[in-house]
Amino acid sequence: MNRLHRRLLRSYGARPVHLLAMAGCLALAAYAALQLLAGRTLAVAAWFVGAALVHDLVLVPLYSTADLTARRTLGRGHTGTTPYLNHLRVPVYLSGLLLLVWYPLILRRSQPYRGDTALSEDVFLTHWLLITAALFAASAAHLALRGLLQRLRRPPRPPAGDTAKRPAPPPGGAS
C-alpha cells in the first residue's frame, strides 16, 4: 500500500483522498448537468453560449475599465493602493454577483418565477440596495479598523524638538 501510495503521489501529484474528492465532485457535477439538460438541452446550451459572450464581450471590458479608472484615480503615484482598492472591489463584486443571480426579481422581470418566491417582487430592489449599502459600510468599517490598528502598532515618532536624534555638528566649528 505504501508503494502504491508513493507511485500515485508521484504520478497524480496529490494524495489519494484528493483523487477521491475530485472524482466525487465530477460525479456530482455530471449529475447536476444531466438534471439541468433534461428536456431543454438547446435552451441551456444557448444560455451558456450567451453568458460566455456577454461576459467576454461586455463585462470584462466594463469591469477592467472600471478597475483601471479606480486605480488611476485613487492610486496617483502610490504603489500600495491595492489593499485600499480591494475595499471597493469586494463589495462591488458581491453586489454585482447578487444582481446577476437575482436580476429577474430585482428588475421586476419575474414572470416565470412568480410562484417560486413567497415575497412580492416589489421588495427585491429595496433589499438589494440595502444589502449593497451594508456591504460598502462593512468594507469602510473594516478599512477604518485596519487603519486604526496600523496606527496603534506603529512605534511613536519622536517629538519635533527632540535633539537626541539629530546628528552632531561637524567638527571644526563650521555652521
C-alpha positions in Angstrom: 0.0 0.0 0.0 2.8 2.4 0.8 4.5 1.7 -2.5 1.2 2.3 -4.4 0.6 5.5 -2.4 4.1 6.8 -3.4 3.5 5.9 -7.0 0.1 7.6 -7.1 1.6 10.7 -5.4 4.4 10.8 -7.9 2.1 10.3 -11.0 -1.0 12.1 -9.9 0.7 14.8 -7.8 -1.6 14.6 -4.8 -2.8 12.2 -2.1 -5.4 9.5 -2.9 -8.0 11.4 -0.8 -7.7 14.3 -3.2 -8.4 12.0 -6.1 -11.4 10.6 -4.5 -12.8 14.0 -3.6 -12.2 15.2 -7.2 -14.0 12.1 -8.6 -16.9 12.8 -6.3 -17.1 16.4 -7.4 -17.0 15.4 -11.0 -19.8 12.8 -10.5 -21.9 15.4 -8.7 -21.3 18.0 -11.5 -22.2 15.3 -14.1 -25.5 14.5 -12.2 -26.4 18.2 -12.0 -25.6 18.7 -15.7 -27.9 15.8 -16.6 -30.7 17.1 -14.5 -30.3 20.6 -16.0 -30.2 19.4 -19.5 -33.2 17.1 -19.2 -35.8 18.3 -21.7 -34.3 21.7 -22.5 -30.8 21.0 -23.9 -31.0 23.7 -26.6 -32.1 26.4 -24.1 -29.4 25.6 -21.6 -26.7 25.5 -24.4 -27.9 28.8 -25.7 -27.8 30.3 -22.2 -24.2 29.1 -21.6 -23.1 30.5 -25.0 -24.9 33.7 -24.4 -23.4 34.0 -20.9 -19.9 33.4 -22.2 -20.3 36.0 -24.9 -21.8 38.6 -22.6 -19.1 38.0 -20.1 -16.2 38.2 -22.6 -17.5 41.0 -24.8 -19.3 43.2 -22.3 -18.5 42.5 -18.7 -14.7 42.0 -19.0 -14.1 45.4 -20.7 -16.6 47.1 -18.4 -15.0 45.9 -15.1 -11.5 46.2 -16.4 -12.1 49.8 -17.4 -13.7 50.5 -14.0 -10.8 48.9 -12.1 -8.2 50.8 -14.2 -10.1 54.1 -13.6 -10.3 53.4 -9.8 -6.6 52.5 -9.7 -5.6 55.7 -11.6 -7.9 57.9 -9.5 -7.1 56.5 -6.1 -3.5 55.5 -6.6 -1.9 58.6 -8.1 1.8 57.8 -7.6 1.2 55.4 -4.7 2.3 51.8 -5.1 0.4 50.4 -2.1 -3.1 51.2 -3.2 -4.2 47.7 -3.9 -5.3 46.9 -0.3 -7.4 50.1 -0.4 -8.9 49.2 -3.8 -9.8 45.8 -2.5 -12.2 47.5 -0.1 -14.0 48.8 -3.2 -13.6 45.7 -5.3 -15.1 43.2 -2.8 -18.5 45.0 -2.2 -18.8 45.8 -5.9 -18.1 42.2 -6.8 -20.6 40.8 -4.2 -23.3 43.3 -5.1 -22.8 42.6 -8.8 -23.0 38.8 -8.2 -26.2 39.3 -6.2 -27.6 41.4 -9.1 -26.6 38.8 -11.6 -28.2 36.0 -9.7 -31.4 37.8 -8.7 -31.8 40.3 -11.6 -35.2 38.9 -12.8 -36.7 39.7 -9.3 -34.7 42.9 -8.7 -35.7 44.4 -12.1 -39.3 43.1 -11.8 -39.0 40.6 -14.7 -40.1 37.7 -12.6 -42.9 36.3 -14.9 -41.7 32.7 -14.7 -40.6 33.0 -11.1 -43.8 34.5 -9.7 -44.9 31.4 -7.8 -41.3 30.4 -6.6 -40.9 33.1 -4.0 -43.1 34.0 -1.1 -42.4 37.7 -1.4 -43.8 40.4 -3.6 -41.5 41.4 -6.4 -41.6 45.0 -5.1 -39.2 44.2 -2.2 -36.3 42.8 -4.1 -34.9 46.1 -5.4 -35.0 47.6 -1.9 -33.4 44.6 -0.3 -30.6 44.5 -2.9 -29.9 48.2 -2.4 -29.8 47.7 1.4 -27.5 44.8 1.1 -25.3 46.8 -1.2 -25.2 49.7 1.2 -24.4 47.3 4.1 -21.6 45.7 2.1 -20.0 49.1 1.4 -20.5 50.1 5.1 -18.9 46.9 6.3 -16.0 47.4 3.9 -15.5 51.0 5.1 -15.6 49.9 8.7 -13.1 47.2 8.0 -10.8 49.7 6.3 -11.1 52.2 9.2 -10.4 49.5 11.8 -7.4 48.3 9.8 -6.0 51.8 9.6 -6.6 52.3 13.3 -4.8 49.0 14.2 -1.9 50.0 11.9 -1.5 53.4 13.7 -1.6 51.7 17.1 1.1 49.2 16.1 3.4 51.8 14.7 6.1 53.0 17.1 5.6 56.6 18.2 7.5 59.3 16.5 10.0 61.4 18.5 8.8 65.0 19.2 9.8 67.6 16.6 12.0 69.5 19.1 13.9 66.4 20.3 17.6 67.0 19.7 18.7 63.5 20.8 18.1 62.1 17.3 19.8 65.0 15.4 23.3 64.4 14.1 26.1 66.2 15.8 27.5 69.3 14.1 30.7 68.7 12.1 34.0 69.2 14.0 35.9 72.4 13.3 33.1 74.8 14.2 31.5 75.0 10.8 28.0 76.3 11.0 
